[in-house]
Amino acid sequence: MGDQSSSTILATRYGEQAIRLIRSATRSLTYVIYVTAALVVFSLLDLFGVLYHFQLYSEIQHDYVISVIALILLGVLFPLVWRVLKARTALNSWQSMFERGSLQMGISMSMAHRDKGEALKAVAETVAELEPLRQHLATAGTSKFTDVSVSGVTFDGLVDESLVEDDELKRLLREYGAIALALSDVVDASSITEFRQRIKTYSTNTGRRVGIAVMVAREITSEARRDAGEVLLVEKTNSR
């Protein structure tokens, strides 16, 4: 529950930040419309000779007014572009956090208990793109993918293209990346660092990347949540 609530709080924070930035950008856009409208009105008055008629026109005045309007427009556009870019960054972070939280919750709910095989099946069930893997695990089982040693690196669970014979699964894992799994009672910052090192060694030795890295534990420390990065942390209290 702690991981889910933390993800929810962070996602809400990103959402609120994005909403504030969008509102600010909307106000700036209103100013852009006003300045553009002033430029259009001035151009129309010049085009139809109204400025000549009322003797309000001279080359110097014309250039001066156009320059002032253009400078004001630039002054409004620069903050607008900055706010839009910042809002996009916040929304991307929000999307990433939401997807991450959804994956963690889905994996936890799909696991009947804290077990290596259950965790692998839960990942395959939660990630829609891994449907062929889910079907394969349902028929062939998970024993082949637990306690796996590849190129001198051992994982509690590993699914990569070298461990399957089906061509479709090989292609899927080649495109999506391998699935690496670690189970423990407690996950802290040091265990995440050690898991990352194993993944790095695996990728260096095999030339294959890890697409999904999952750590399942009974307890996850706050430091681990902060340092998780690309590693999905799933809290599951009950074991077999």
N, C-alpha and C positions, 0 to 999 in steps of 0.2 A: 504493500500500500504506500510505503514511503516514496518509492520511486515514481509511482503513478501520480501522487499528489505533487511531488517536486516538478514533474514534467508539466502538470496542469498549471501550476503557479507560473513557471517560466513561459509557457505558451500564452497565458493570459497577459503577462507582462509585455511580451513582444507584440501581442495584439493591440494592447492599449497604446503602446508607443507608435505603432503603425497608424492607428486611428488619429492620434494627435497630429502626426506628420501629414496625413492626408487632408485633415481639416485645415492645417496651416497652408498646404499647397493650394487648396481650393480658394482660400482668401487671396493668395498671391495671384492665382489665375483670374480672379475677379478684377484685380488691379490691371493685369495685362489686357483684359477686355476693354477697360475704361481708356487706357492709354492708346490702344489700337483704334478704338472708336474716335478718339480725339484726332488721331492722325488721318483717319479716313475722312472725317468732317472737314478738316483743314484742306485736304487734297481736293475734295469736291468743291469747296468754296473757291479754291484756286482754279480748278478746271472750268467752272462755269462763270468765271470772271467777277464773282461777287466782291472779292477783295479789291479788284481794280475799281469797281463801281463806287465803293465807299472810300476809295483812296487809302486803303489799308495795306497796300502791297508795295514792297520794294525787294530787290534781290537780296539785300543784306538781311532784312526782316524775315524773308522766306527761308533763307539758309539757317538763320538763327533758330527759328521756330522748329524746323525739321530736326536740327541737331539736338535741341533740348528734348523734344519728344522721343527721339531715338535713344538718347542717354537715359531718360527715365525708363523707357521700355527695357533696355539692357539691365538697368538697376533692379528691375522687378523680375526679369527672367532668370538671372543668376541664382538668387535665393530659391526661386521656384524649382529650377533644375536640381539644386542641391537637396531640397526637401523630397523631391520625387525619388532621387537616387537613394536617399537615406530610408525612405519608406519602403522601397523595393528590397533593400537589405534586411529591414526588420521583418517584412512579410516572408522573405525567403527563410529567415531564421525561425519564424513562427511555423512555417510549413515543415521545416526539417524537424523541429521539436515535436510537432503534432504527429508526424509520421513515426518518429522514434518512439514516442509514448504509446502509439497504437500498436507498434510491433511488440514492444515489451509487454503490454497488457495482453495482447493476443497470444503470445507464447506462453505466458504464465497461466492463462485460462485454459489453454489447450493441453497443458500437462496435468495428468492425473496425480502425479507425484514427482518428487525431485529425483530424476533418473536420467542417465545418459541417452538411452534409446528414446525415452519419452520426450526429451528436449529436442532431439533431432527431428522426430515426427512433428513436434509442435512448430518448429521453424518452417518445415515444409508445408504445414497446414495454414500457417499465418501469412506467408508470402505467396500471393496469388501466382506469381511467375514460376513458382516451383511446383506447380501441380503435377508434372511428370515425375518429379522426385517423390512426392507424396504417394502417388500410386505405386511407385517402385518399392518404397519402404513398407507399404501396406501388404505387399505380396511377398517380398524377399526378406523382410525383417531388417533390423538395425545392427545386428551383431558384427557384421563386416565393417561397420563404420565407427565402432566404439573401441577405445584403447588402441588407437592407430599410431604406428610409428612410420614416418616417411622422411627419408633423407636425414636420419638422426634426430628428428624432432617428434615428440610424442604428444598426442592430444587425447583428451577424454572422448572427444568425438570429432571426426573429420570426414567430410564428404567432398571429394574432388574427382576430377575426370579420370585419374589413374585407377580409381577403385570401382569404376562401373564399366560394364561392357556394352551397354546399349548406346548406339550412336547418337540418338536424340538427347540422352542424358549427358553424354560427353560434350555435345555442342552447347547444351544449356549451361553446364558448369564452366565451360570455357568462356562463355560470354558473361555469365553472371558472377563468376568467381567461386572459390571453394567456401565451404561452411566449416568454421572452426569453433569448437565447443570446449568449455572448461567448467567443471563442477567443483564446488567447495562449500564448506560450512559458512565461512565468512569471506567476503571480498573486501579488501582494503586497497590502498593506493599501490602498495608494493606488489600485490598479486596481479594487479592490472599491468604494471610495468613488466613483470615476468611473462605474462601472457602475450603482451605486445612483442617482447623479444623473441618468443617462440614463433610468432607469426612472421616476424621479419626474417628469422633464420629459415623458416619454411619457404618463404617467397624467394629468398636469395638462392637457396639450394635447388629449388625445383623450377624457378622461373614462372611460377603460377601465383596469382594474387588471391587473397582472401576477400570475398565479397561480403560475407556476414561473419562477424566475430561475436560470440555470445558467451557470457559468464552467468551461470545460474548458482544462486547461493541462498542459504537460509537467512543470512543477514548481510546487508550492504552498508558500509560505513559512509558517512557524509563526504569524507575525503575521496572515496572511490567514486561517488556520484559526480563530484566536481571534476575529477580527472578522467572520467570515462572516455571522453572523446568519441571515437568511432565504435567503441565496444558497447554492445547492448548488455545492460545489466538487468537480470530478471530475478526478482525475489520470490522464492518458493519455499515456504516453511516446512511443508510435510514431505517426508521421504518414505521410501518403501519400508 
